């Protein structure tokens, strides 16, 4: 059984809607969740200058409603930094 995908002439997948998942709760963010946000957090070098790279986090409206988004983002970002240090 294959998944239905839209593929252009060059063989690239061009699906019109790719669902997002909440980085904190790992739940799907539906198209009707108008309170959800997606944040791009820029990476800085040692001098504090933006490097052109960023990390994306998506949060559901429910997570934001419960007031868990600030604590969740803090934990996610610290985990990301720890993973980067471990891979170096």
N, CA, C and O atoms as a GROMACS GRO file, in nm:
protein
  352
    1UNK      N    1   0.084  -0.118   0.000
    1UNK     CA    2   0.000   0.000   0.000
    1UNK      C    3   0.089   0.125   0.000
    1UNK      O    4   0.171   0.142   0.090
    2UNK      N    5   0.073   0.211  -0.100
    2UNK     CA    6   0.152   0.332  -0.111
    2UNK      C    7   0.070   0.454  -0.070
    2UNK      O    8  -0.052   0.457  -0.087
    3UNK      N    9   0.140   0.553  -0.017
    3UNK     CA   10   0.074   0.678   0.015
    3UNK      C   11   0.058   0.761  -0.111
    3UNK      O   12   0.146   0.761  -0.197
    4UNK      N   13  -0.055   0.833  -0.122
    4UNK     CA   14  -0.076   0.920  -0.237
    4UNK      C   15   0.007   1.046  -0.219
    4UNK      O   16  -0.001   1.112  -0.116
    5UNK      N   17   0.086   1.078  -0.320
    5UNK     CA   18   0.171   1.197  -0.315
    5UNK      C   19   0.159   1.272  -0.446
    5UNK      O   20   0.139   1.213  -0.552
    6UNK      N   21   0.172   1.403  -0.437
    6UNK     CA   22   0.177   1.485  -0.558
    6UNK      C   23   0.324   1.505  -0.593
    6UNK      O   24   0.401   1.556  -0.512
    7UNK      N   25   0.362   1.464  -0.714
    7UNK     CA   26   0.501   1.474  -0.759
    7UNK      C   27   0.503   1.552  -0.890
    7UNK      O   28   0.425   1.524  -0.981
    8UNK      N   29   0.595   1.651  -0.899
    8UNK     CA   30   0.604   1.732  -1.021
    8UNK      C   31   0.689   1.660  -1.126
    8UNK      O   32   0.730   1.546  -1.106
    9UNK      N   33   0.714   1.727  -1.239
    9UNK     CA   34   0.788   1.666  -1.350
    9UNK      C   35   0.932   1.633  -1.314
    9UNK      O   36   0.990   1.541  -1.373
   10UNK      N   37   0.993   1.706  -1.219
   10UNK     CA   38   1.130   1.679  -1.178
   10UNK      C   39   1.139   1.569  -1.074
   10UNK      O   40   1.250   1.533  -1.033
   11UNK      N   41   1.027   1.515  -1.030
   11UNK     CA   42   1.027   1.408  -0.930
   11UNK      C   43   1.026   1.457  -0.787
   11UNK      O   44   1.046   1.377  -0.695
   12UNK      N   45   1.003   1.587  -0.765
   12UNK     CA   46   0.998   1.644  -0.630
   12UNK      C   47   0.857   1.635  -0.575
   12UNK      O   48   0.760   1.654  -0.648
   13UNK      N   49   0.846   1.605  -0.445
   13UNK     CA   50   0.716   1.600  -0.379
   13UNK      C   51   0.665   1.742  -0.360
   13UNK      O   52   0.736   1.826  -0.304
   14UNK      N   53   0.545   1.770  -0.403
   14UNK     CA   54   0.487   1.904  -0.394
   14UNK      C   55   0.348   1.898  -0.331
   14UNK      O   56   0.253   1.957  -0.383
   15UNK      N   57   0.336   1.828  -0.220
   15UNK     CA   58   0.207   1.820  -0.151
   15UNK      C   59   0.164   1.960  -0.110
   15UNK      O   60   0.246   2.041  -0.068
   16UNK      N   61   0.035   1.988  -0.122
   16UNK     CA   62  -0.015   2.120  -0.088
   16UNK      C   63  -0.024   2.142   0.061
   16UNK      O   64  -0.008   2.254   0.109
   17UNK      N   65  -0.050   2.035   0.136
   17UNK     CA   66  -0.066   2.050   0.281
   17UNK      C   67   0.017   1.942   0.351
   17UNK      O   68  -0.011   1.823   0.337
   18UNK      N   69   0.117   1.984   0.424
   18UNK     CA   70   0.198   1.893   0.504
   18UNK      C   71   0.171   1.927   0.650
   18UNK      O   72   0.210   2.035   0.695
   19UNK      N   73   0.106   1.838   0.725
   19UNK     CA   74   0.070   1.871   0.863
   19UNK      C   75   0.194   1.887   0.952
   19UNK      O   76   0.295   1.820   0.934
   20UNK      N   77   0.182   1.978   1.047
   20UNK     CA   78   0.292   2.002   1.142
   20UNK      C   79   0.261   1.932   1.273
   20UNK      O   80   0.146   1.900   1.302
   21UNK      N   81   0.367   1.908   1.352
   21UNK     CA   82   0.351   1.849   1.485
   21UNK      C   83   0.405   1.947   1.587
   21UNK      O   84   0.502   2.018   1.562
   22UNK      N   85   0.340   1.949   1.702
   22UNK     CA   86   0.384   2.034   1.811
   22UNK      C   87   0.518   1.981   1.862
   22UNK      O   88   0.531   1.861   1.889
   23UNK      N   89   0.616   2.068   1.877
   23UNK     CA   90   0.747   2.026   1.924
   23UNK      C   91   0.744   1.986   2.071
   23UNK      O   92   0.827   1.907   2.115
   24UNK      N   93   0.650   2.038   2.146
   24UNK     CA   94   0.643   2.010   2.289
   24UNK      C   95   0.555   1.888   2.319
   24UNK      O   96   0.599   1.798   2.390
   25UNK      N   97   0.433   1.884   2.266
   25UNK     CA   98   0.340   1.775   2.298
   25UNK      C   99   0.343   1.662   2.195
   25UNK      O  100   0.287   1.555   2.219
   26UNK      N  101   0.408   1.685   2.081
   26UNK     CA  102   0.418   1.587   1.973
   26UNK      C  103   0.282   1.552   1.912
   26UNK      O  104   0.266   1.444   1.855
   27UNK      N  105   0.185   1.641   1.924
   27UNK     CA  106   0.053   1.619   1.865
   27UNK      C  107   0.044   1.693   1.732
   27UNK      O  108   0.110   1.794   1.711
   28UNK      N  109  -0.040   1.642   1.643
   28UNK     CA  110  -0.060   1.707   1.514
   28UNK      C  111  -0.126   1.843   1.532
   28UNK      O  112  -0.216   1.860   1.615
   29UNK      N  113  -0.082   1.940   1.455
   29UNK     CA  114  -0.145   2.072   1.454
   29UNK      C  115  -0.239   2.073   1.335
   29UNK      O  116  -0.195   2.066   1.220
   30UNK      N  117  -0.367   2.080   1.362
   30UNK     CA  118  -0.467   2.074   1.255
   30UNK      C  119  -0.474   2.206   1.180
   30UNK      O  120  -0.424   2.308   1.227
   31UNK      N  121  -0.536   2.202   1.065
   31UNK     CA  122  -0.551   2.323   0.984
   31UNK      C  123  -0.640   2.425   1.052
   31UNK      O  124  -0.629   2.545   1.026
   32UNK      N  125  -0.729   2.380   1.140
   32UNK     CA  126  -0.822   2.471   1.209
   32UNK      C  127  -0.768   2.526   1.340
   32UNK      O  128  -0.838   2.601   1.408
   33UNK      N  129  -0.647   2.490   1.378
   33UNK     CA  130  -0.587   2.540   1.502
   33UNK      C  131  -0.526   2.678   1.475
   33UNK      O  132  -0.407   2.689   1.444
   34UNK      N  133  -0.608   2.781   1.486
   34UNK     CA  134  -0.565   2.916   1.452
   34UNK      C  135  -0.484   2.982   1.563
   34UNK      O  136  -0.432   3.092   1.544
   35UNK      N  137  -0.471   2.919   1.677
   35UNK     CA  138  -0.391   2.973   1.787
   35UNK      C  139  -0.250   2.914   1.788
   35UNK      O  140  -0.167   2.952   1.871
   36UNK      N  141  -0.221   2.822   1.696
   36UNK     CA  142  -0.087   2.762   1.692
   36UNK      C  143   0.012   2.862   1.632
   36UNK      O  144  -0.026   2.951   1.557
   37UNK      N  145   0.139   2.844   1.668
   37UNK     CA  146   0.245   2.930   1.616
   37UNK      C  147   0.362   2.845   1.571
   37UNK      O  148   0.382   2.732   1.617
   38UNK      N  149   0.440   2.901   1.480
   38UNK     CA  150   0.565   2.840   1.438
   38UNK      C  151   0.673   2.946   1.453
   38UNK      O  152   0.662   3.054   1.395
   39UNK      N  153   0.776   2.915   1.530
   39UNK     CA  154   0.882   3.011   1.559
   39UNK      C  155   1.012   2.966   1.496
   39UNK      O  156   1.050   2.849   1.505
   40UNK      N  157   1.081   3.059   1.433
   40UNK     CA  158   1.216   3.035   1.382
   40UNK      C  159   1.312   3.109   1.475
   40UNK      O  160   1.308   3.231   1.486
   41UNK      N  161   1.399   3.034   1.541
   41UNK     CA  162   1.495   3.092   1.635
   41UNK      C  163   1.631   3.094   1.566
   41UNK      O  164   1.685   2.989   1.530
   42UNK      N  165   1.686   3.215   1.548
   42UNK     CA  166   1.811   3.233   1.476
   42UNK      C  167   1.932   3.187   1.556
   42UNK      O  168   1.934   3.198   1.679
   43UNK      N  169   2.032   3.136   1.486
   43UNK     CA  170   2.157   3.093   1.548
   43UNK      C  171   2.257   3.209   1.542
   43UNK      O  172   2.265   3.280   1.442
   44UNK      N  173   2.332   3.227   1.650
   44UNK     CA  174   2.431   3.332   1.660
   44UNK      C  175   2.570   3.272   1.673
   44UNK      O  176   2.586   3.162   1.726
   45UNK      N  177   2.671   3.345   1.625
   45UNK     CA  178   2.808   3.298   1.645
   45UNK      C  179   2.859   3.349   1.780
   45UNK      O  180   2.782   3.406   1.858
   46UNK      N  181   2.987   3.330   1.807
   46UNK     CA  182   3.044   3.369   1.937
   46UNK      C  183   3.036   3.520   1.961
   46UNK      O  184   3.032   3.564   2.076
   47UNK      N  185   3.033   3.599   1.852
   47UNK     CA  186   3.027   3.745   1.865
   47UNK      C  187   2.884   3.797   1.874
   47UNK      O  188   2.863   3.918   1.887
   48UNK      N  189   2.785   3.708   1.868
   48UNK     CA  190   2.645   3.749   1.876
   48UNK      C  191   2.588   3.794   1.744
   48UNK      O  192   2.487   3.865   1.742
   49UNK      N  193   2.650   3.754   1.633
   49UNK     CA  194   2.604   3.792   1.499
   49UNK      C  195   2.527   3.675   1.439
   49UNK      O  196   2.569   3.559   1.448
   50UNK      N  197   2.413   3.706   1.377
   50UNK     CA  198   2.327   3.605   1.315
   50UNK      C  199   2.402   3.534   1.203
   50UNK      O  200   2.462   3.599   1.117
   51UNK      N  201   2.400   3.399   1.202
   51UNK     CA  202   2.475   3.320   1.105
   51UNK      C  203   2.396   3.285   0.980
   51UNK      O  204   2.453   3.232   0.885
   52UNK      N  205   2.267   3.315   0.977
   52UNK     CA  206   2.184   3.279   0.862
   52UNK      C  207   2.113   3.145   0.881
   52UNK      O  208   2.032   3.106   0.798
   53UNK      N  209   2.143   3.076   0.990
   53UNK     CA  210   2.076   2.949   1.019
   53UNK      C  211   1.971   2.971   1.127
   53UNK      O  212   1.979   3.066   1.205
   54UNK      N  213   1.872   2.883   1.130
   54UNK     CA  214   1.769   2.892   1.233
   54UNK      C  215   1.712   2.755   1.264
   54UNK      O  216   1.726   2.661   1.186
   55UNK      N  217   1.648   2.745   1.379
   55UNK     CA  218   1.578   2.624   1.422
   55UNK      C  219   1.430   2.657   1.433
   55UNK      O  220   1.394   2.761   1.488
   56UNK      N  221   1.345   2.569   1.382
   56UNK     CA  222   1.201   2.593   1.380
   56UNK      C  223   1.133   2.508   1.486
   56UNK      O  224   1.158   2.388   1.498
   57UNK      N  225   1.046   2.572   1.564
   57UNK     CA  226   0.962   2.503   1.662
   57UNK      C  227   0.817   2.541   1.636
   57UNK      O  228   0.786   2.659   1.616
   58UNK      N  229   0.727   2.442   1.634
   58UNK     CA  230   0.584   2.467   1.620
   58UNK      C  231   0.515   2.428   1.750
   58UNK      O  232   0.548   2.326   1.811
   59UNK      N  233   0.419   2.510   1.793
   59UNK     CA  234   0.345   2.485   1.917
   59UNK      C  235   0.195   2.492   1.889
   59UNK      O  236   0.149   2.579   1.815
   60UNK      N  237   0.119   2.400   1.949
   60UNK     CA  238  -0.026   2.400   1.931
   60UNK      C  239  -0.090   2.513   2.011
   60UNK      O  240  -0.031   2.567   2.104
   61UNK      N  241  -0.211   2.548   1.973
   61UNK     CA  242  -0.286   2.648   2.047
   61UNK      C  243  -0.320   2.600   2.187
   61UNK      O  244  -0.326   2.680   2.280
   62UNK      N  245  -0.341   2.470   2.203
   62UNK     CA  246  -0.372   2.414   2.336
   62UNK      C  247  -0.253   2.430   2.430
   62UNK      O  248  -0.271   2.463   2.547
   63UNK      N  249  -0.134   2.407   2.380
   63UNK     CA  250  -0.013   2.425   2.460
   63UNK      C  251   0.000   2.570   2.503
   63UNK      O  252   0.034   2.599   2.618
   64UNK      N  253  -0.028   2.661   2.411
   64UNK     CA  254  -0.021   2.804   2.442
   64UNK      C  255  -0.130   2.844   2.541
   64UNK      O  256  -0.106   2.927   2.630
   65UNK      N  257  -0.249   2.786   2.527
   65UNK     CA  258  -0.361   2.818   2.615
   65UNK      C  259  -0.333   2.777   2.759
   65UNK      O  260  -0.371   2.848   2.852
   66UNK      N  261  -0.267   2.664   2.778
   66UNK     CA  262  -0.235   2.616   2.912
   66UNK      C  263  -0.115   2.688   2.972
   66UNK      O  264  -0.081   2.664   3.088
   67UNK      N  265  -0.051   2.775   2.896
   67UNK     CA  266   0.064   2.850   2.946
   67UNK      C  267   0.190   2.767   2.954
   67UNK      O  268   0.281   2.800   3.031
   68UNK      N  269   0.198   2.661   2.876
   68UNK     CA  270   0.315   2.573   2.879
   68UNK      C  271   0.416   2.605   2.770
   68UNK      O  272   0.522   2.543   2.765
   69UNK      N  273   0.386   2.701   2.683
   69UNK     CA  274   0.473   2.724   2.568
   69UNK      C  275   0.608   2.782   2.608
   69UNK      O  276   0.710   2.744   2.550
   70UNK      N  277   0.613   2.872   2.706
   70UNK     CA  278   0.740   2.932   2.746
   70UNK      C  279   0.832   2.828   2.808
   70UNK      O  280   0.949   2.818   2.770
   71UNK      N  281   0.781   2.750   2.901
   71UNK     CA  282   0.861   2.646   2.964
   71UNK      C  283   0.900   2.539   2.862
   71UNK      O  284   1.013   2.489   2.864
   72UNK      N  285   0.808   2.505   2.774
   72UNK     CA  286   0.836   2.404   2.672
   72UNK      C  287   0.945   2.448   2.576
   72UNK      O  288   1.034   2.370   2.543
   73UNK      N  289   0.939   2.574   2.531
   73UNK     CA  290   1.042   2.626   2.442
   73UNK      C  291   1.178   2.628   2.510
   73UNK      O  292   1.280   2.598   2.447
   74UNK      N  293   1.179   2.664   2.637
   74UNK     CA  294   1.305   2.667   2.712
   74UNK      C  295   1.367   2.528   2.718
   74UNK      O  296   1.487   2.512   2.696
   75UNK      N  297   1.287   2.427   2.749
   75UNK     CA  298   1.336   2.289   2.757
   75UNK      C  299   1.382   2.241   2.619
   75UNK      O  300   1.487   2.179   2.607
   76UNK      N  301   1.303   2.268   2.515
   76UNK     CA  302   1.338   2.224   2.381
   76UNK      C  303   1.468   2.288   2.333
   76UNK      O  304   1.552   2.220   2.273
   77UNK      N  305   1.485   2.418   2.359
   77UNK     CA  306   1.605   2.486   2.314
   77UNK      C  307   1.729   2.434   2.390
   77UNK      O  308   1.834   2.415   2.329
   78UNK      N  309   1.717   2.413   2.521
   78UNK     CA  310   1.830   2.360   2.597
   78UNK      C  311   1.865   2.218   2.552
   78UNK      O  312   1.983   2.182   2.549
   79UNK      N  313   1.764   2.139   2.517
   79UNK     CA  314   1.790   2.004   2.466
   79UNK      C  315   1.860   2.011   2.331
   79UNK      O  316   1.951   1.932   2.305
   80UNK      N  317   1.820   2.104   2.246
   80UNK     CA  318   1.883   2.122   2.115
   80UNK      C  319   2.029   2.161   2.131
   80UNK      O  320   2.116   2.108   2.062
   81UNK      N  321   2.057   2.254   2.222
   81UNK     CA  322   2.196   2.296   2.247
   81UNK      C  323   2.280   2.180   2.300
   81UNK      O  324   2.394   2.163   2.259
   82UNK      N  325   2.223   2.099   2.390
   82UNK     CA  326   2.296   1.985   2.446
   82UNK      C  327   2.324   1.881   2.337
   82UNK      O  328   2.431   1.821   2.335
   83UNK      N  329   2.227   1.859   2.248
   83UNK     CA  330   2.247   1.763   2.139
   83UNK      C  331   2.357   1.810   2.043
   83UNK      O  332   2.435   1.730   1.993
   84UNK      N  333   2.362   1.941   2.018
   84UNK     CA  334   2.467   1.995   1.930
   84UNK      C  335   2.604   1.982   1.993
   84UNK      O  336   2.701   1.950   1.924
   85UNK      N  337   2.614   2.006   2.124
   85UNK     CA  338   2.743   1.992   2.193
   85UNK      C  339   2.789   1.846   2.193
   85UNK      O  340   2.908   1.819   2.178
   86UNK      N  341   2.696   1.754   2.209
   86UNK     CA  342   2.730   1.612   2.212
   86UNK      C  343   2.778   1.562   2.075
   86UNK      O  344   2.860   1.472   2.066
   87UNK      N  345   2.725   1.622   1.968
   87UNK     CA  346   2.762   1.578   1.832
   87UNK      C  347   2.895   1.638   1.787
   87UNK      O  348   2.950   1.594   1.686
   88UNK      N  349   2.946   1.737   1.858
   88UNK     CA  350   3.073   1.799   1.817
   88UNK      C  351   3.192   1.728   1.869
   88UNK      O  352   3.305   1.769   1.842
   0.00000   0.00000   0.00000
